[in-house]
Structure formats: structure tokens, C-alpha cells
Amino acid sequence: MSENVKDMINHAYNKDASGFEAAFNQVMADKMEVSLGAKFDSMYGSPAEESVEADLEPTEVEAEAPVEAEVEESVEETTEQEQ
């Protein structure tokens, strides 16, 4: 059990409404942060997964470069054949 939950229980036991409310808000904020982080990671991947994927996939410029070189070679071959 986390320290915030223990505080919340103690405030409830001592009938300290404002302390209970503050502890409850902190517990809920912690739970929401964890839940939102998990949902974000499931939708977009965690930063560690993203860096691995980025290393494996070529960038747009890298992917286009060989195609442009092949087109230029093809044009040169066609020009030489026509002459």
C-alpha cells in the first residue's frame, strides 16, 4: 500500500475531512498519471520502443535517395542508347 493511501486511511480514521480530501486527491492524481501513461504507451509506444523503431526504419530522405540514383542511371543509359 502506498504512503498516500495510508495517509488517506489515517485521515479517515481520525475524522479529518480536509486531510482525507487532500490525501484522496493525491491518490487519484497518482492513479490517473499511471493510467494515462499506460494508455499513451499502448497507443504510441513507449519512448524506448520508439527509439528502436526509429533506428530500424529509414527516414524519408534515406528512402528516396536510392530511387533518385536509379532514375538518373536509367536516364543516362537511355540517352546513351539513343545516341
N, C-alpha and C positions, 0 to 999 in steps of 0.2 A: 504494500500500500504506500502510495506516495506521501510525502510530508504534507502536501496541501490537503489531501483527503483526511489525514489525521487531524490537521488543524480544524477542518470543517466539522468533523465529528466532535472535537473538544468544544468548539463554539456552540454547537447544538446542545451538548450535554450541559454546558454552563448557562444555557438560555441567553446567549449573547447574539442577538439578531443581526446587528450590524457586522460583527466579526464573522458570523456564519455567511452572511451575504458576500462579504469580500472574499472569503475562502472559496465559496461556491463559484463566484465569478472567475477566480484564478484557475480552479479545477476545470471549468468549462472552456476557458481560453486555451489551456494546455491540450485538452482533448480535441478541440477544433483545429488547433495548429497541426497536431499529429494526423488527424483525419484529412485535412486539406492537403498536407504534404504527400500523404499516401495516394490520394486521388490524382494529384498533379503528376506524381511519378508514374502512376499507371497509365495516364493519358499521354504524357510526353516523354516518359523515360527519366530515369534519374540522371544527374549530371555525369556520373561515372559511365553509364551506358552510352550516353550521348557522345562522349569523347572517343570511345572505341568505335562507334559507328562513323564518326567524322573522319577517323584515321583510315577506315576501310573504303569509304566512298570517295571517288574523285570529285573535285569541285567542278563547277560548270565550265570554267576556263580550261581545266585539265582535260575534261571530256571532249571539248570541241577542238582542241589543238591537233590531235592526230587526224581528225576528219579534214580539217583545212589543209594539212600537209598532203593527204591523199588526193584531194581535189586539185591542188596545184601540180602534183606529179602527173595526174591524169590529163590535165590541160596541156602540160609540156609535151607529153607523149603524143597527144592528138595533133598538136601543132607540128611536131617533128614528122609525123606520118603524112601530114598534108603537104609538106614541102618536098 
